[in-house]
Amino acid sequence: MTLSAILQAAERVLLTLWVGGLWVTGLVLAPVLFRNYERMVAGEIAGRLFAALSLLGMLCGVLLLAFAVVRSRQRLWRDWRVGALLLMLAITMIGEFGLAARMRELKELDSLPPVAPAILSEFGRLHGVASLLFLANSTLGLVLVIFGIRPRAQAGN
């Protein structure tokens, strides 16, 4: 097996882990949790799953971008796939370090009596934005899976 074939296989595995994790967590695990457990318990478990998925996504995204840099050299910015990876990585980081971090802060405030309606309202808005970004990331990832992580001309490299 050549180095190129090993790198190509590694790219496929990384993309599969990241995008598969997005789809399984969003479409299977979270709904099952909320259907079978009390809302606060389900939310706590789902939050931990999404945080772990974000870390996995950041690792996979950085590695996939590194592979793209090695593979593409000067043609890097001409490949829409690199743009999609950068966008997915940015969304993941905004979601984890921006939205999810603030939602965790609000949960801590929520545990102190009395619960302010403003806290619940802000949490709901952040959750809505996070859900839309998660959907966008899942869709971008699916596009990369469908069209491949490598440009056609380099698919055999």
CNS distance restraints for C-alpha pairs under 8 A (distance, minus, plus):
assign (resid   1 and name CA) (resid   5 and name CA) 6.29 0.50 0.50
assign (resid   1 and name CA) (resid   6 and name CA) 6.86 0.50 0.50
assign (resid   2 and name CA) (resid   6 and name CA) 6.34 0.50 0.50
assign (resid   3 and name CA) (resid   7 and name CA) 6.16 0.50 0.50
assign (resid   4 and name CA) (resid   8 and name CA) 6.11 0.50 0.50
assign (resid   4 and name CA) (resid 157 and name CA) 5.86 0.50 0.50
assign (resid   5 and name CA) (resid   9 and name CA) 6.12 0.50 0.50
assign (resid   5 and name CA) (resid 157 and name CA) 7.11 0.50 0.50
assign (resid   6 and name CA) (resid  10 and name CA) 6.10 0.50 0.50
assign (resid   7 and name CA) (resid  11 and name CA) 6.17 0.50 0.50
assign (resid   7 and name CA) (resid  67 and name CA) 7.54 0.50 0.50
assign (resid   8 and name CA) (resid  12 and name CA) 6.38 0.50 0.50
assign (resid   8 and name CA) (resid 157 and name CA) 7.83 0.50 0.50
assign (resid   9 and name CA) (resid  13 and name CA) 6.23 0.50 0.50
assign (resid  10 and name CA) (resid  14 and name CA) 6.12 0.50 0.50
assign (resid  11 and name CA) (resid  15 and name CA) 6.11 0.50 0.50
assign (resid  11 and name CA) (resid  64 and name CA) 6.21 0.50 0.50
assign (resid  11 and name CA) (resid  67 and name CA) 7.46 0.50 0.50
assign (resid  11 and name CA) (resid 149 and name CA) 7.34 0.50 0.50
assign (resid  12 and name CA) (resid  16 and name CA) 5.98 0.50 0.50
assign (resid  12 and name CA) (resid 149 and name CA) 7.43 0.50 0.50
assign (resid  13 and name CA) (resid  17 and name CA) 6.09 0.50 0.50
assign (resid  14 and name CA) (resid  18 and name CA) 6.24 0.50 0.50
assign (resid  14 and name CA) (resid  60 and name CA) 5.46 0.50 0.50
assign (resid  14 and name CA) (resid  63 and name CA) 7.95 0.50 0.50
assign (resid  14 and name CA) (resid  64 and name CA) 7.16 0.50 0.50
assign (resid  15 and name CA) (resid  19 and name CA) 5.89 0.50 0.50
assign (resid  15 and name CA) (resid  20 and name CA) 7.85 0.50 0.50
assign (resid  15 and name CA) (resid  60 and name CA) 7.01 0.50 0.50
assign (resid  15 and name CA) (resid  64 and name CA) 7.70 0.50 0.50
assign (resid  15 and name CA) (resid 141 and name CA) 7.79 0.50 0.50
assign (resid  15 and name CA) (resid 145 and name CA) 7.39 0.50 0.50
assign (resid  15 and name CA) (resid 149 and name CA) 7.81 0.50 0.50
assign (resid  16 and name CA) (resid  20 and name CA) 5.30 0.50 0.50
assign (resid  16 and name CA) (resid  21 and name CA) 7.79 0.50 0.50
assign (resid  16 and name CA) (resid 145 and name CA) 7.77 0.50 0.50
assign (resid  17 and name CA) (resid  21 and name CA) 5.74 0.50 0.50
assign (resid  17 and name CA) (resid  60 and name CA) 7.84 0.50 0.50
assign (resid  18 and name CA) (resid  22 and name CA) 6.31 0.50 0.50
assign (resid  18 and name CA) (resid  53 and name CA) 7.67 0.50 0.50
assign (resid  18 and name CA) (resid  56 and name CA) 6.69 0.50 0.50
assign (resid  18 and name CA) (resid  57 and name CA) 5.33 0.50 0.50
assign (resid  18 and name CA) (resid  60 and name CA) 6.45 0.50 0.50
assign (resid  19 and name CA) (resid  23 and name CA) 6.31 0.50 0.50
assign (resid  19 and name CA) (resid 138 and name CA) 6.49 0.50 0.50
assign (resid  19 and name CA) (resid 141 and name CA) 5.38 0.50 0.50
assign (resid  19 and name CA) (resid 142 and name CA) 6.81 0.50 0.50
assign (resid  19 and name CA) (resid 145 and name CA) 7.96 0.50 0.50
assign (resid  20 and name CA) (resid  24 and name CA) 5.98 0.50 0.50
assign (resid  21 and name CA) (resid  25 and name CA) 5.80 0.50 0.50
assign (resid  21 and name CA) (resid  53 and name CA) 6.71 0.50 0.50
assign (resid  22 and name CA) (resid  26 and name CA) 5.93 0.50 0.50
assign (resid  22 and name CA) (resid  53 and name CA) 7.26 0.50 0.50
assign (resid  22 and name CA) (resid 134 and name CA) 7.88 0.50 0.50
assign (resid  22 and name CA) (resid 138 and name CA) 5.89 0.50 0.50
assign (resid  23 and name CA) (resid  27 and name CA) 5.63 0.50 0.50
assign (resid  23 and name CA) (resid  28 and name CA) 7.56 0.50 0.50
assign (resid  23 and name CA) (resid 138 and name CA) 6.45 0.50 0.50
assign (resid  24 and name CA) (resid  28 and name CA) 5.12 0.50 0.50
assign (resid  24 and name CA) (resid  29 and name CA) 6.34 0.50 0.50
assign (resid  25 and name CA) (resid  29 and name CA) 4.77 0.50 0.50
assign (resid  25 and name CA) (resid  30 and name CA) 5.92 0.50 0.50
assign (resid  25 and name CA) (resid  49 and name CA) 7.50 0.50 0.50
assign (resid  25 and name CA) (resid  50 and name CA) 7.48 0.50 0.50
assign (resid  26 and name CA) (resid  30 and name CA) 5.73 0.50 0.50
assign (resid  26 and name CA) (resid  31 and name CA) 7.44 0.50 0.50
assign (resid  27 and name CA) (resid  31 and name CA) 6.54 0.50 0.50
assign (resid  28 and name CA) (resid  32 and name CA) 6.16 0.50 0.50
assign (resid  29 and name CA) (resid  33 and name CA) 6.13 0.50 0.50
assign (resid  29 and name CA) (resid  46 and name CA) 7.84 0.50 0.50
assign (resid  30 and name CA) (resid  34 and name CA) 6.29 0.50 0.50
assign (resid  30 and name CA) (resid  42 and name CA) 7.76 0.50 0.50
assign (resid  30 and name CA) (resid  46 and name CA) 5.89 0.50 0.50
assign (resid  31 and name CA) (resid  35 and name CA) 6.00 0.50 0.50
assign (resid  32 and name CA) (resid  36 and name CA) 6.09 0.50 0.50
assign (resid  33 and name CA) (resid  37 and name CA) 5.73 0.50 0.50
assign (resid  33 and name CA) (resid  42 and name CA) 5.13 0.50 0.50
assign (resid  33 and name CA) (resid  45 and name CA) 7.82 0.50 0.50
assign (resid  33 and name CA) (resid  46 and name CA) 7.32 0.50 0.50
assign (resid  34 and name CA) (resid  38 and name CA) 6.99 0.50 0.50
assign (resid  34 and name CA) (resid  39 and name CA) 6.08 0.50 0.50
assign (resid  34 and name CA) (resid  42 and name CA) 5.32 0.50 0.50
assign (resid  34 and name CA) (resid  43 and name CA) 7.45 0.50 0.50
assign (resid  37 and name CA) (resid  41 and name CA) 6.37 0.50 0.50
assign (resid  37 and name CA) (resid  42 and name CA) 5.53 0.50 0.50
assign (resid  38 and name CA) (resid  42 and name CA) 6.03 0.50 0.50
assign (resid  39 and name CA) (resid  43 and name CA) 5.91 0.50 0.50
assign (resid  40 and name CA) (resid  44 and name CA) 6.15 0.50 0.50
assign (resid  41 and name CA) (resid  45 and name CA) 6.29 0.50 0.50
assign (resid  42 and name CA) (resid  46 and name CA) 5.92 0.50 0.50
assign (resid  43 and name CA) (resid  47 and name CA) 5.89 0.50 0.50
assign (resid  44 and name CA) (resid  48 and name CA) 6.41 0.50 0.50
assign (resid  45 and name CA) (resid  49 and name CA) 6.26 0.50 0.50
assign (resid  46 and name CA) (resid  50 and name CA) 6.07 0.50 0.50
assign (resid  47 and name CA) (resid  51 and name CA) 6.11 0.50 0.50
assign (resid  48 and name CA) (resid  52 and name CA) 6.20 0.50 0.50
assign (resid  49 and name CA) (resid  53 and name CA) 6.09 0.50 0.50
assign (resid  50 and name CA) (resid  54 and name CA) 6.04 0.50 0.50
assign (resid  51 and name CA) (resid  55 and name CA) 6.44 0.50 0.50
assign (resid  51 and name CA) (resid  96 and name CA) 6.63 0.50 0.50
assign (resid  51 and name CA) (resid 100 and name CA) 7.99 0.50 0.50
assign (resid  52 and name CA) (resid  56 and name CA) 6.28 0.50 0.50
assign (resid  53 and name CA) (resid  57 and name CA) 5.97 0.50 0.50
assign (resid  54 and name CA) (resid  58 and name CA) 6.11 0.50 0.50
assign (resid  54 and name CA) (resid  92 and name CA) 5.90 0.50 0.50
assign (resid  54 and name CA) (resid  93 and name CA) 7.45 0.50 0.50
assign (resid  54 and name CA) (resid  96 and name CA) 6.39 0.50 0.50
assign (resid  55 and name CA) (resid  59 and name CA) 6.26 0.50 0.50
assign (resid  56 and name CA) (resid  60 and name CA) 6.08 0.50 0.50
assign (resid  57 and name CA) (resid  61 and name CA) 5.75 0.50 0.50
assign (resid  57 and name CA) (resid  89 and name CA) 7.19 0.50 0.50
assign (resid  57 and name CA) (resid  92 and name CA) 6.93 0.50 0.50
assign (resid  58 and name CA) (resid  62 and name CA) 6.07 0.50 0.50
assign (resid  58 and name CA) (resid  89 and name CA) 6.11 0.50 0.50
assign (resid  58 and name CA) (resid  92 and name CA) 6.87 0.50 0.50
assign (resid  58 and name CA) (resid  93 and name CA) 7.29 0.50 0.50
assign (resid  59 and name CA) (resid  63 and name CA) 6.25 0.50 0.50
assign (resid  60 and name CA) (resid  64 and name CA) 5.96 0.50 0.50
assign (resid  61 and name CA) (resid  65 and name CA) 6.08 0.50 0.50
assign (resid  61 and name CA) (resid  85 and name CA) 6.48 0.50 0.50
assign (resid  61 and name CA) (resid  86 and name CA) 7.69 0.50 0.50
assign (resid  61 and name CA) (resid  88 and name CA) 7.63 0.50 0.50
assign (resid  61 and name CA) (resid  89 and name CA) 5.75 0.50 0.50
assign (resid  62 and name CA) (resid  66 and name CA) 6.15 0.50 0.50
assign (resid  62 and name CA) (resid  89 and name CA) 7.70 0.50 0.50
assign (resid  63 and name CA) (resid  67 and name CA) 6.23 0.50 0.50
assign (resid  64 and name CA) (resid  68 and name CA) 6.20 0.50 0.50
assign (resid  64 and name CA) (resid  85 and name CA) 7.71 0.50 0.50
assign (resid  65 and name CA) (resid  69 and name CA) 6.19 0.50 0.50
assign (resid  65 and name CA) (resid  82 and name CA) 6.90 0.50 0.50
assign (resid  65 and name CA) (resid  85 and name CA) 6.97 0.50 0.50
assign (resid  65 and name CA) (resid  86 and name CA) 7.66 0.50 0.50
assign (resid  66 and name CA) (resid  70 and name CA) 6.31 0.50 0.50
assign (resid  67 and name CA) (resid  71 and name CA) 6.01 0.50 0.50
assign (resid  68 and name CA) (resid  72 and name CA) 5.72 0.50 0.50
assign (resid  68 and name CA) (resid  73 and name CA) 7.93 0.50 0.50
assign (resid  68 and name CA) (resid  76 and name CA) 7.00 0.50 0.50
assign (resid  68 and name CA) (resid  82 and name CA) 7.04 0.50 0.50
assign (resid  69 and name CA) (resid  73 and name CA) 5.47 0.50 0.50
assign (resid  69 and name CA) (resid  76 and name CA) 6.29 0.50 0.50
assign (resid  72 and name CA) (resid  76 and name CA) 4.96 0.50 0.50
assign (resid  75 and name CA) (resid  79 and name CA) 6.98 0.50 0.50
assign (resid  76 and name CA) (resid  82 and name CA) 6.96 0.50 0.50
assign (resid  77 and name CA) (resid  82 and name CA) 6.91 0.50 0.50
assign (resid  77 and name CA) (resid  83 and name CA) 7.50 0.50 0.50
assign (resid  79 and name CA) (resid  83 and name CA) 7.09 0.50 0.50
assign (resid  79 and name CA) (resid 151 and name CA) 7.33 0.50 0.50
assign (resid  80 and name CA) (resid  84 and name CA) 6.26 0.50 0.50
assign (resid  81 and name CA) (resid  85 and name CA) 6.14 0.50 0.50
assign (resid  81 and name CA) (resid 144 and name CA) 6.96 0.50 0.50
assign (resid  81 and name CA) (resid 149 and name CA) 6.52 0.50 0.50
assign (resid  81 and name CA) (resid 150 and name CA) 7.50 0.50 0.50
assign (resid  81 and name CA) (resid 151 and name CA) 7.93 0.50 0.50
assign (resid  82 and name CA) (resid  86 and name CA) 6.10 0.50 0.50
assign (resid  83 and name CA) (resid  87 and name CA) 6.08 0.50 0.50
assign (resid  84 and name CA) (resid  88 and name CA) 6.08 0.50 0.50
assign (resid  84 and name CA) (resid 140 and name CA) 6.56 0.50 0.50
assign (resid  84 and name CA) (resid 144 and name CA) 7.81 0.50 0.50
assign (resid  85 and name CA) (resid  89 and name CA) 6.08 0.50 0.50
assign (resid  86 and name CA) (resid  90 and name CA) 6.08 0.50 0.50
assign (resid  87 and name CA) (resid  91 and name CA) 6.05 0.50 0.50
assign (resid  88 and name CA) (resid  92 and name CA) 6.11 0.50 0.50
assign (resid  88 and name CA) (resid 137 and name CA) 5.50 0.50 0.50
assign (resid  88 and name CA) (resid 140 and name CA) 7.06 0.50 0.50
assign (resid  88 and name CA) (resid 141 and name CA) 7.59 0.50 0.50
assign (resid  89 and name CA) (resid  93 and name CA) 6.21 0.50 0.50
assign (resid  90 and name CA) (resid  94 and name CA) 6.06 0.50 0.50
assign (resid  91 and name CA) (resid  95 and name CA) 5.92 0.50 0.50
assign (resid  91 and name CA) (resid 133 and name CA) 6.50 0.50 0.50
assign (resid  91 and name CA) (resid 134 and name CA) 7.86 0.50 0.50
assign (resid  91 and name CA) (resid 137 and name CA) 6.90 0.50 0.50
assign (resid  92 and name CA) (resid  96 and name CA) 6.13 0.50 0.50
assign (resid  92 and name CA) (resid 134 and name CA) 7.99 0.50 0.50
assign (resid  92 and name CA) (resid 137 and name CA) 7.73 0.50 0.50
assign (resid  93 and name CA) (resid  97 and name CA) 5.67 0.50 0.50
assign (resid  93 and name CA) (resid  98 and name CA) 7.38 0.50 0.50
assign (resid  94 and name CA) (resid  98 and name CA) 4.94 0.50 0.50
assign (resid  94 and name CA) (resid  99 and name CA) 6.52 0.50 0.50
assign (resid  95 and name CA) (resid  99 and name CA) 4.95 0.50 0.50
assign (resid  95 and name CA) (resid 100 and name CA) 5.81 0.50 0.50
assign (resid  95 and name CA) (resid 130 and name CA) 6.09 0.50 0.50
assign (resid  95 and name CA) (resid 133 and name CA) 7.38 0.50 0.50
assign (resid  95 and name CA) (resid 134 and name CA) 8.00 0.50 0.50
assign (resid  96 and name CA) (resid 100 and name CA) 4.92 0.50 0.50
assign (resid  96 and name CA) (resid 101 and name CA) 6.26 0.50 0.50
assign (resid  97 and name CA) (resid 101 and name CA) 5.39 0.50 0.50
assign (resid  98 and name CA) (resid 102 and name CA) 6.27 0.50 0.50
assign (resid  99 and name CA) (resid 103 and name CA) 6.15 0.50 0.50
assign (resid  99 and name CA) (resid 126 and name CA) 6.11 0.50 0.50
assign (resid  99 and name CA) (resid 127 and name CA) 7.79 0.50 0.50
assign (resid  99 and name CA) (resid 130 and name CA) 6.53 0.50 0.50
assign (resid 100 and name CA) (resid 104 and name CA) 6.13 0.50 0.50
assign (resid 100 and name CA) (resid 130 and name CA) 7.73 0.50 0.50
assign (resid 101 and name CA) (resid 105 and name CA) 6.43 0.50 0.50
assign (resid 102 and name CA) (resid 106 and name CA) 6.24 0.50 0.50
assign (resid 103 and name CA) (resid 107 and name CA) 6.20 0.50 0.50
assign (resid 103 and name CA) (resid 123 and name CA) 5.92 0.50 0.50
assign (resid 103 and name CA) (resid 126 and name CA) 6.96 0.50 0.50
assign (resid 103 and name CA) (resid 127 and name CA) 7.69 0.50 0.50
assign (resid 104 and name CA) (resid 108 and name CA) 6.43 0.50 0.50
assign (resid 105 and name CA) (resid 109 and name CA) 6.43 0.50 0.50
assign (resid 106 and name CA) (resid 110 and name CA) 5.94 0.50 0.50
assign (resid 106 and name CA) (resid 119 and name CA) 6.33 0.50 0.50
assign (resid 106 and name CA) (resid 123 and name CA) 6.67 0.50 0.50
assign (resid 107 and name CA) (resid 111 and name CA) 6.42 0.50 0.50
assign (resid 108 and name CA) (resid 112 and name CA) 7.22 0.50 0.50
assign (resid 109 and name CA) (resid 115 and name CA) 7.85 0.50 0.50
assign (resid 109 and name CA) (resid 119 and name CA) 7.73 0.50 0.50
assign (resid 110 and name CA) (resid 114 and name CA) 7.87 0.50 0.50
assign (resid 110 and name CA) (resid 115 and name CA) 5.45 0.50 0.50
assign (resid 110 and name CA) (resid 116 and name CA) 7.51 0.50 0.50
assign (resid 110 and name CA) (resid 119 and name CA) 6.93 0.50 0.50
assign (resid 110 and name CA) (resid 120 and name CA) 7.80 0.50 0.50
assign (resid 111 and name CA) (resid 115 and name CA) 7.39 0.50 0.50
assign (resid 115 and name CA) (resid 119 and name CA) 7.27 0.50 0.50
assign (resid 115 and name CA) (resid 120 and name CA) 7.80 0.50 0.50
assign (resid 116 and name CA) (resid 120 and name CA) 6.80 0.50 0.50
assign (resid 117 and name CA) (resid 121 and name CA) 6.04 0.50 0.50
assign (resid 118 and name CA) (resid 122 and name CA) 6.05 0.50 0.50
assign (resid 119 and name CA) (resid 123 and name CA) 6.06 0.50 0.50
assign (resid 120 and name CA) (resid 124 and name CA) 6.13 0.50 0.50
assign (resid 121 and name CA) (resid 125 and name CA) 6.30 0.50 0.50
assign (resid 122 and name CA) (resid 126 and name CA) 6.14 0.50 0.50
assign (resid 123 and name CA) (resid 127 and name CA) 5.99 0.50 0.50
assign (resid 124 and name CA) (resid 128 and name CA) 6.15 0.50 0.50
assign (resid 125 and name CA) (resid 129 and name CA) 6.34 0.50 0.50
assign (resid 126 and name CA) (resid 130 and name CA) 6.01 0.50 0.50
assign (resid 127 and name CA) (resid 131 and name CA) 6.02 0.50 0.50
assign (resid 128 and name CA) (resid 132 and name CA) 6.33 0.50 0.50
assign (resid 129 and name CA) (resid 133 and name CA) 6.21 0.50 0.50
assign (resid 130 and name CA) (resid 134 and name CA) 6.02 0.50 0.50
assign (resid 131 and name CA) (resid 135 and name CA) 6.18 0.50 0.50
assign (resid 132 and name CA) (resid 136 and name CA) 6.19 0.50 0.50
assign (resid 133 and name CA) (resid 137 and name CA) 6.11 0.50 0.50
assign (resid 134 and name CA) (resid 138 and name CA) 6.08 0.50 0.50
assign (resid 135 and name CA) (resid 139 and name CA) 6.10 0.50 0.50
assign (resid 136 and name CA) (resid 140 and name CA) 6.12 0.50 0.50
assign (resid 137 and name CA) (resid 141 and name CA) 6.04 0.50 0.50
assign (resid 138 and name CA) (resid 142 and name CA) 6.17 0.50 0.50
assign (resid 139 and name CA) (resid 143 and name CA) 6.26 0.50 0.50
assign (resid 140 and name CA) (resid 144 and name CA) 6.41 0.50 0.50
assign (resid 141 and name CA) (resid 145 and name CA) 6.25 0.50 0.50
assign (resid 142 and name CA) (resid 146 and name CA) 6.11 0.50 0.50
assign (resid 143 and name CA) (resid 147 and name CA) 6.07 0.50 0.50
assign (resid 143 and name CA) (resid 148 and name CA) 7.99 0.50 0.50
assign (resid 144 and name CA) (resid 148 and name CA) 5.27 0.50 0.50
assign (resid 144 and name CA) (resid 149 and name CA) 5.63 0.50 0.50
assign (resid 145 and name CA) (resid 149 and name CA) 6.82 0.50 0.50
assign (resid 150 and name CA) (resid 154 and name CA) 6.32 0.50 0.50
assign (resid 150 and name CA) (resid 155 and name CA) 5.63 0.50 0.50
assign (resid 151 and name CA) (resid 155 and name CA) 6.07 0.50 0.50
